[in-house]
Amino acid sequence: MPLTPDQISAFDEDGYLIVRGLFDSEEMRIVREAAKVDPAFKRHAHDLKDTKEGVAKLVLWNHAGQNVFGTMARLPRIVDSMEQLLRDEVYHYHSKMSIKEPRTGGSWEWHQDYGYWYLNGCLYPDMGSALIAIDPNTQENGCLQLLKGSHHMGRIEHGRYGHQTGADPERVDAARKLMDLVYAELDPGDVLYFHSNTLHCSAANRSPDPRWSLLCCYNTRHNDPYKSSHHPGYEKLEKNDDDALRSLGVELFGDDTEFWDPKQDATVGDES
C-alpha cells in the first residue's frame, strides 16, 4: 500500500519513518534462512572497529541480483515508498547487511550516510535507506539510534574515529542537547526508512542475541553522481512483483556477485 500523506509528512519533519509488519512471518522466514546459511556473509564480512575496539561486521554489494536480498531491494512495497519519500524515481545505490554478533558486536559511531556519499559525487542529499529487521532490533542488542529532525542540519563534517568514518563529535553533542533521541526498536519484518542526512548510530551488542539488519540504499535519478566511484550511477531499477519473495524461495548469492572491498572505498581509506 502507498504511504499516506501523514506518513510522508512525518518523514519530512523527523527524517525517518517506521512501518510495522511490512513483511509477514513467512517472508521473514525465507530471508532469515538465507541470511544465516549463505556462506557469502562469512567470506565477505569486513570488521570495522569502533573507538572502544568493538567490532561491527559489514557485508555490502552494489547489484540487486536475483537472489533473496536483491529481490528485497526491488520489491514495490520498498521502492515505491522510497520514491514517495524522495519525490523522484530511485535506483539501487547498494545494499548491505549490518551484523552484530552476540556479546561481541561493536558499535557504529554517530554519522550521516551522506557524510560518505557526498564524497562519491552525489551533489544532493536526496538519498535514503530502508532498514529491514532480520532479527529483533532492541536497545539491548544495539538497535539504530536516530536524532529526530537532524536531517534539517544539512551535511556536517566527518572524520576518522576508530576504523569508522563518523560525524564531528562537537556538533553531534550540540545537536543531542536540542533533539530527541529515538531508539528504533524493530520486530522482524518492520522497516525503518531514514534520510541520508539523519544522524544515527548504534551501541554495541552486549546481549546473547544476534542483530542482523538488511539495509537497501537508494539514490534519486536527478542525483546521478557527477563522477565515478565504487557505487553505481543511475541505472533503471526493474521492480519485482510484490509476491516475488515467496515464489523465489531461499535463493543465495551467486558466484558472480561483486562485494565491497574497503580498500577500494575512498570514504574508508587505508586504515581498514
BASE-5044 format. One record per residue (C-alpha): x, y, z. Coordinates in steps of 0.001 Angstrom, whole numbers, padded with zeros to 6 digits, always signed. Layout:
XYZ...
//
This chain:
+000000+000000+000000+001280+003522-000732+002337+005694+002161-000239+008134+003483+000201+011919+003407+000651+011828+007194+003477+009289+006901+005230+011352+004242+004828+014485+006345+006280+012675+009373+009327+011609+007338+009814+015178+006094+009673+016532+009642+011519+013805+011548+013950+012397+008974+012749+008830+009478+009630+006655+009319+008916+003215+010791+006427+000949+009007+005472-002035+011144+004910-005512+009718+005744-004697+006103+006923-008303+005704+004975-011241+007135+006363-014197+009077+006710-016497+006042+008623-013873+004074+010917-013247+007007+011497-016983+007433+012810-017085+003846+015043-014052+004378+016367-015189+007750+017144-018697+006495+019030-017310+003503+020949-014857+005694+022033-017494+008176+023115-020165+005659+024620-018135+002801+028438-018542+003016+028891-015117+001373+028228-013466+004719+031270-015170+006221+033539-014789+003210+032837-011115+002567+032212-009690+006040+034600-006864+006916+035370-005961+010524+035123-002262+011345+036410-001376+014806+034759+001302+016890+036579+003640+019297+036309+001054+022103+037837-001739+019973+034470-003428+019463+033921-004939+016017+030914-004366+013785+030688-006553+010680+029513-005296+007295+028808-007086+004022+027994-004780+001093+027114-005256-002597+026016-002913-005385+023935-005012-007759+020393-006078-006831+020512-009573-008310+018030-012435-008483+018767-013771-005008+016698-013163-001883+018446-009919-000999+018317-008432-004490+014650-009343-004647+014028-007493-001394+015639-004341-002815+013387-004449-005893+010029-005052-004184+007472-002307-004925+006492-002029-001271+010038-000794-000557+010882+001045-003781+007533+002799-004288+007622+004086-000718+011135+005423-001177+010046+007190-004362+007195+008814-002450+009545+009968+000298+012259+011280-002043+009853+012650-004710+011578+011066-007686+012374+007795-009386+015032+005975-007383+017672+003413-008300+019535+000875-006219+022680+002527-004855+023772-000507-002831+022619-002923-000146+024405-004128+002957+023975-006465+005879+024915-004991+009248+025885-007830+011575+026333-007636+015337+027218-010958+016869+026062-011795+020411+028084-010066+023164+030883-009016+020777+029194-006885+018118+030667-003388+018114+029009-000003+017858+028564+002346+014906+029685+005904+015546+027339+008840+015003+027245+009663+011292+025154+010691+008323+025109+008420+005292+025519+011495+003111+028727+012111+005005+030045+009155+002982+028007+009505-000197+028895+013175-000679+032430+012016-001467+031113+009746-004218+029972+012655-006393+026338+012941-005284+025507+016651-005371+022311+016448-003336+021359+014555-000169+018250+013262-001962+019012+009703-000934+017713+007303+001667+017833+003848+003208+015318+001205+004142+016436-000916+007098+014642-004266+007341+014967-006043+010686+016059-009665+010175+016397-010303+013913+014629-008316+016626+016388-004949+016932+016364-003906+020588+018222-001480+022796+019983-004458+024374+021430-005788+021107+022321-002418+019595+019374-001129+017582+019752+002018+015490+019533+005329+017341+018494+008486+015498+018359+012196+016286+014858+013266+015357+014881+016101+012811+018673+016158+012476+018467+015964+008666+017444+019643+008716+021007+020486+009806+022376+019602+006379+025629+017726+005903+028165+018110+008699+031874+017349+008697+033039+013743+009118+036385+012306+010175+038062+009074+011271+037086+007584+014643+038390+004082+015316+038265+002399+011908+034996+004127+011046+034045+007431+009498+031942+009462+011914+030392+012897+012336+032079+015793+014133+031570+014888+017843+031316+018509+018956+028433+019174+016579+026755+015875+017445+026917+016733+021163+025314+020111+020475+022571+018503+018394+021844+015925+021098+021038+018726+023537+018335+020046+021203+016884+016978+019511+015046+013899+020721+016971+010632+020729+014931+007806+019185+015660+004102+019637+014437+002278+016531+013318-000944+018185+012012-003245+015455+010481-006684+015138+011460-008890+012182+009599-007585+009126+009427-003974+010351+011070-001385+008093+012795+001853+009078+013150+004460+006311+015620+007243+007011+017012+010261+005155+020683+010342+004167+021317+013389+006398+019671+011934+009509+022271+011475+012248+022296+007918+013535+024456+005489+015476+024108+002189+017301+025515+000798+020521+027459-002428+020955+025611-005719+021294+026129-006936+024851+023148-009306+024727+023110-013063+023993+021118-012397+020810+022392-011582+017286+021314-008408+015491+021237-008723+011717+019710-005880+009705+019442-005561+005918+019779-002019+004542+018670-001236+000982+020018+002163-000069+018687+004301-002906+019651+007379-004867+017323+009580-006910+017557+009750-010670+018161+013522-010652+021103+012978-008292+023123+010806-010674+026754+011248-009476+028954+013567-011498+031968+011248-011096+032583+007520-010852+033043+005765-007529+032749+002298-006029+028931+002703-006077+026951+002807-009340+025490+005667-011274+021877+005778-012411+020507+002564-013879+016772+001981-014149+015629-000324-011371+013469-003210-012557+010888-003798-009848+009703-007280-008946+006178-008439-008342+005407-007926-004652+004951-011698-004192+008375-012468-005684+009949-013396-002361+007569-016302-001798+007926-017650-005334+011710-017340-005243+012345-019257-002035+015753-019404-000373+017939-018269-003292+021516-017438-002252+024156-015136-003743+025698-016345-006999+029422-016671-007630+029292-013632-009916+028271-011230-007133+030771-008427-006549+031133-007489-002899+032511-004327-001310+036200-004114-000560+037054-001289+001878+040475-000915+000262+038720+000407-002856+036466+002786-000904+037688+006393-000710+035296+007098+002190+037068+004487+004333+040704+004986+003432+043770+002985+004285+043037+002381+007968+040672-000509+007267
//
